[in-house]
Amino acid sequence: MIYKIIIWLTIIFQVTSGQVNNESDPKPFSFVASLFSKDNYTAEFLDFEFPKDVQEILIKFQKSVTEKKEWFQDYFSRNYKAGEGLPYDENFGITKDEYQKIKDLEKAPPNIVVKSKSLIKVVRSPGGLSFKADDNATKFIEALKIDFKNEILTFMNDTIPFSTEINAAASTPFGQWHGYSWKKENSNLGEKDESR
């Protein structure tokens, strides 16, 4: 869920403010405050749009590797090479040319399209803000609170620490932009596990 919020904030920040000058204000909470000068925002839910022929190939590929799950896991673990991917195998359920179309997607990323929109209202309080959403798809944002006075971001009463500054290159799917991220991490260590 936190991942969805970070993605949403990253996308909405870019949509509402465009490129942000790296030198204008380097403080994360000042940056966030500058983004919410209006009372209402439209959240856009984005998705990748693949050409129809590629969609059909991806569906065939997914169906085939799902039906041969154990084989695929074994094949992947033995043959995957970082930066190269997997060599073609007829068990993929598609032709070698179709597989090449999938691999070529890295060279020409798919278009990004708006799948749906939602109105988000900013609710201001002394030293902070929260949100109200107009539909169920964005209700999760109502659990997010930003406390500018204490520089704390909370979600469902969990404090989310500041993570990092982001300087995305022009080659990313969303183009060049500057921003910040917050991330909560949980340990998967059980009570009896020892850290080493």
C-alpha positions, 0 to 999 in steps of 0.5 A: 500500500505504501508503494502505491502512495509513493507512486501516486505522490510521485505522479501527482507531484509531476502532474501538478508542478512539472519539472521542479528546479533542484536549486529552488528549495531542497527541503522535502517538506517545503517541496511538498507544501509548495505542491498543494497550493490549490484546494483540489487536484485531479489524480490520474491513474496511469498505465502502459499501453502496448500495441494490440499485436504485442498485447496478444503475444504477451497474453500467449506468453503468460498463459504458456509459462503459467501452464508450465510454471515449474519448467519456467522457474527452472529455465529462468534460474538456469538461463537468465542473464542480467542485461540480456534476459532469457534466450528463446525457447519454444516452450514460451508458446510463441514464435522466436519473432514474437519473442523478439517483439517482447524483448524489443519493448525495452528499446521503445517503451509503451505509451503511457495512458490515463486509465481513470481520474479522481478528484482529491480535495486538500484539507488544511489544518494548522501546520499540516494537511490531509486529503478527501477523495471522491471515489473508492479508487483513491480512498486510501489517500485519506489515511495520509497526513502531512505534518509540516510543523514537525516534518512528519508524514503518517499513513494509518498512524504509521510514521513514514520516514523520508527516504531520498531525493529523486532526480529522474533522467529524461529517459524515464517513462515520465520524463525528467523530473525532480522530487523526494520519496518517503518509504517505510520498511518492515523487517521479515525477521521473526522473534527467533531469527537472529540478525547476522 
